[in-house]
Structures are given as C-alpha cells and as structure tokens.
Amino acid sequence: MGPSKLVIFGTEAIARIAHFYFTRMSSDYQVCAFTVDREYIRANSFCDLPIVAYEEVADRFPPNDFSMFVAIGYTKMNKVREAKYHAAKGLGYSLASFISPQCSFLTDIPIGDNCLIMEDNTIQPFAQIGNDVIMWSGNHVGHDAVIEDHCFLTSHVVVSGFTKIGHNSFLGVNATLRDAITIAPETLVGAGAVIMKDTVEKGVYLPPRPVLFDKKSDEIAIS
C-alpha cells in the first residue's frame, strides 16, 4: 500500500463512483484531487475537489506523498485505462485498490493494484485477480478462477471454478462462464451470453436476440 492521500484520474461517472467508495467506505485513503489530461479539463473542481492537469500532477501531488487510482471504464477493451495505468506507474505512483466491505472475499491470494471490487461480489477460495480489474456489483468468481490484468466485469457475471479470463476482456451483465474454460485475451462477452467452451482471442460472443411476440401484453393471460 502506498501513501494514504489519493488522486483519482478521471472526471466522469466512474471517477465519481470511485470517489464515493474511497471516501465513504475506505479508511485507508483520503481523496485529495482529480486529474485528467489538460485538453479534457472543463471545470476547476469535481466532487468539490480540485482538478489538476495530468501534465502537472506529479509536481503538485508528488508520487512520494500521494497514491493514484485510474478511474476509466472499458473503452477500447480497457486499453485506454491500461495506458493511463502504465503512465501513472511510470511517474512513480503507487496505484490504490478498493474492495468493498460488503464483498465476500474468501481467497487468500492478494489482488493486484488499481482494482475496484464493489459490493456483493463473491470471490471464492484460491481465486486470483490481477492488476487493474474493475468488478461492478454482484458477480460470482468461483474457486481457482483466474482474472488477468485490465479486465472489466459488469454485474451478475458468473465465473465458474478453474476458469481463466485473459487480459483486456469485457464481460457483460448476466454473462455465464462454465467451469474450466479459457476466455482468450480481449474477448467481449455480451450481456446474457452463456459461454460453454474456450473463446478465441478478440472474439465477440452475443446471446440470441429476443423476439417480439405477435400479441400485445394485454392479450396475454398472466396467472
């Protein structure tokens, strides 16, 4: 764990969410400022804290005194967040992670840095979670599963035991992965998809689309 004072990279929705969790549910960090590239600054403050240009952040909030959390979503299969992750480490920052106290965290294997694991996730024994992984609320990660770096799990994803998720993958809401399969790097699994075998790298897996029935809802008898 690095310095307890924290700078968050980003001024969009995920940065606001990260600020909420680090401020309301973590006694380890104190959020002090936000930073983005100068060209994206649109205001002087965010969440009542100052915004500083990333080009100046190391001078104004030096890495010896401040940690950083990169709060960027899954744009370009998480590669935008990955690039800023490496840039922040290159400046010498320690990258903070957050695990909700409402997460059932049962593995003894420490998670990586720059992770955000929200409430109601279940992380079973012997599971491994790498660096820069975001897990929205309500996912299940089975025993001995592996989630590699720079992944994004939305909500209510089921990762069965012994499954491996390759780096830079994205799993949509209610996706289900059977046990002992490999999700190749940069796989996109759409909401509601059920994956029963290994995927191919950069593959996109979508479930069948719902079909519009030929009757109106008030014509259907619901007992």
C-alpha positions in Angstrom: 0.0 0.0 0.0 1.3 3.4 -1.0 0.6 6.9 0.6 -2.8 7.3 2.1 -3.6 10.5 0.3 -5.1 9.8 -3.1 -5.5 11.4 -6.5 -8.1 10.0 -8.9 -7.5 10.1 -12.6 -10.8 10.9 -14.4 -13.8 13.2 -14.1 -16.6 11.0 -15.5 -19.1 8.6 -13.9 -16.5 6.0 -12.8 -14.4 8.7 -11.2 -17.4 9.9 -9.2 -18.2 6.3 -8.2 -14.6 5.7 -7.2 -14.6 8.9 -5.1 -17.8 7.6 -3.3 -16.2 4.3 -2.4 -12.9 5.6 -1.3 -14.5 8.4 0.7 -17.4 6.5 2.2 -16.1 3.0 2.7 -12.3 3.1 3.0 -10.3 4.2 6.0 -7.1 3.7 4.1 -7.3 6.6 1.7 -8.2 10.3 1.6 -9.2 11.6 -1.8 -7.5 14.9 -2.3 -7.8 15.8 -6.0 -8.7 14.6 -9.5 -6.6 14.8 -12.6 -7.1 14.5 -16.4 -5.2 15.4 -19.5 -5.2 19.2 -19.8 -7.3 19.1 -23.0 -10.2 17.4 -21.2 -10.4 19.9 -18.3 -13.9 21.5 -18.4 -14.1 22.9 -14.8 -11.9 23.8 -11.8 -13.3 21.1 -9.5 -15.1 17.8 -9.4 -16.9 16.4 -6.3 -15.8 19.6 -4.5 -12.2 18.7 -5.1 -9.6 20.4 -7.4 -8.9 19.2 -10.9 -5.3 19.4 -11.9 -3.9 18.8 -15.4 -2.2 15.4 -15.6 0.8 17.2 -17.1 1.3 18.9 -13.8 0.1 16.3 -11.3 3.5 14.9 -10.3 4.7 18.4 -9.4 1.6 19.4 -7.5 0.8 16.0 -5.9 4.1 14.1 -5.9 4.2 10.3 -6.0 6.2 10.1 -2.8 3.2 11.7 -1.0 0.2 10.6 -3.0 -1.2 7.4 -4.5 -3.4 7.3 -7.6 -6.4 5.4 -8.8 -7.1 5.4 -12.6 -10.9 5.6 -12.9 -11.6 4.9 -16.6 -14.1 2.4 -18.0 -13.8 -0.3 -20.6 -13.3 2.0 -23.7 -11.4 0.2 -26.4 -11.4 -3.1 -24.5 -9.9 -1.4 -21.4 -6.9 -0.2 -23.3 -7.4 3.4 -22.5 -7.4 2.6 -18.8 -4.4 0.3 -19.3 -2.4 3.1 -21.0 -3.1 5.5 -18.1 -2.3 2.7 -15.6 1.2 2.3 -17.1 1.7 6.1 -17.4 0.9 6.6 -13.7 3.3 3.9 -12.7 5.9 5.4 -14.9 5.6 8.6 -13.0 6.2 6.6 -9.8 2.7 6.4 -8.3 1.5 3.6 -6.2 -1.9 2.6 -7.5 -4.7 2.1 -5.0 -7.2 -0.7 -4.9 -10.6 -0.9 -3.2 -12.5 -4.0 -2.0 -16.0 -3.3 -0.7 -16.5 -4.4 2.9 -19.7 -6.0 1.5 -17.7 -8.3 -0.8 -17.4 -11.9 0.3 -13.6 -12.1 -0.3 -12.6 -15.6 0.6 -9.3 -16.1 -1.3 -6.0 -15.7 0.4 -4.3 -14.5 -2.7 -3.9 -10.7 -2.8 -5.5 -8.8 -5.7 -3.4 -6.6 -7.9 -3.2 -2.8 -7.9 -5.7 -0.3 -9.4 -8.6 -2.7 -8.8 -12.2 -1.7 -7.9 -14.3 -4.5 -6.4 -17.8 -3.4 -5.5 -20.4 -4.7 -3.1 -22.0 -8.2 -3.2 -19.2 -9.8 -5.2 -18.3 -13.3 -4.1 -14.6 -14.2 -4.6 -14.2 -17.9 -3.7 -11.1 -19.5 -2.2 -8.0 -19.8 -4.4 -9.3 -17.3 -7.0 -6.7 -14.9 -8.4 -7.4 -11.3 -9.6 -4.7 -9.4 -11.4 -4.0 -5.7 -11.8 -6.4 -3.0 -13.0 -9.6 -5.1 -12.8 -13.0 -3.5 -12.3 -15.8 -5.6 -10.9 -19.2 -4.0 -10.6 -21.6 -5.3 -8.1 -23.0 -8.8 -7.6 -20.5 -11.1 -9.5 -19.5 -14.6 -8.6 -15.9 -15.7 -9.1 -15.6 -19.4 -8.5 -12.7 -21.2 -6.7 -9.4 -21.4 -8.5 -10.6 -19.0 -11.2 -8.1 -16.5 -12.7 -8.8 -13.0 -13.9 -5.9 -11.5 -15.7 -5.0 -7.8 -15.9 -7.1 -4.9 -17.3 -10.5 -6.7 -17.3 -14.0 -5.4 -16.7 -16.8 -7.4 -15.2 -20.1 -5.6 -15.2 -22.8 -7.1 -12.8 -24.1 -10.6 -12.0 -21.5 -12.3 -14.1 -20.9 -16.0 -13.1 -17.3 -17.2 -13.5 -17.2 -20.8 -12.6 -14.3 -22.6 -10.9 -11.0 -23.1 -12.7 -12.0 -20.7 -15.5 -9.3 -18.3 -16.8 -10.2 -14.9 -18.1 -7.5 -13.4 -20.4 -6.3 -9.8 -20.2 -8.4 -6.9 -21.5 -11.6 -8.9 -21.6 -15.1 -7.5 -21.0 -18.0 -9.4 -19.6 -21.5 -8.0 -19.9 -24.3 -8.2 -17.4 -25.5 -11.7 -16.5 -22.9 -13.4 -18.6 -22.2 -17.0 -17.5 -18.9 -18.9 -18.0 -18.9 -22.7 -17.4 -16.1 -24.2 -15.4 -12.5 -25.0 -16.5 -12.6 -23.0 -19.8 -10.3 -20.2 -21.0 -11.6 -16.8 -22.1 -8.9 -15.6 -24.5 -7.4 -12.2 -24.2 -9.6 -9.3 -25.4 -12.7 -11.3 -25.5 -16.0 -9.4 -25.4 -18.9 -11.4 -23.9 -22.2 -9.7 -24.4 -25.0 -9.4 -21.8 -26.7 -12.6 -21.0 -24.3 -14.8 -23.1 -23.5 -18.3 -21.9 -20.0 -19.5 -22.7 -19.5 -23.2 -22.6 -16.1 -23.6 -24.2 -12.8 -21.7 -24.8 -13.1 -18.5 -26.7 -10.9 -17.1 -29.5 -8.7 -14.0 -29.0 -10.6 -10.8 -29.7 -13.8 -12.8 -30.2 -17.2 -11.2 -29.7 -19.9 -13.5 -28.2 -23.5 -12.4 -28.2 -26.6 -14.3 -27.0 -29.7 -14.8 -29.2 -31.8 -11.7 -29.5 -35.3 -11.6 -28.0 -38.2 -12.0 -30.5 -41.2 -9.6 -30.5 -44.3 -11.7 -29.9 -47.3 -11.2 -32.2 -49.7 -10.3 -29.4 -49.9 -7.3 -27.1 -49.2 -7.6 -23.4 -52.9 -7.0 -22.5 -53.8 -10.0 -24.7 -51.7 -12.4 -22.7 -53.2 -14.2 -19.7 -50.9 -14.0 -16.7 -52.0 -16.0 -13.8 
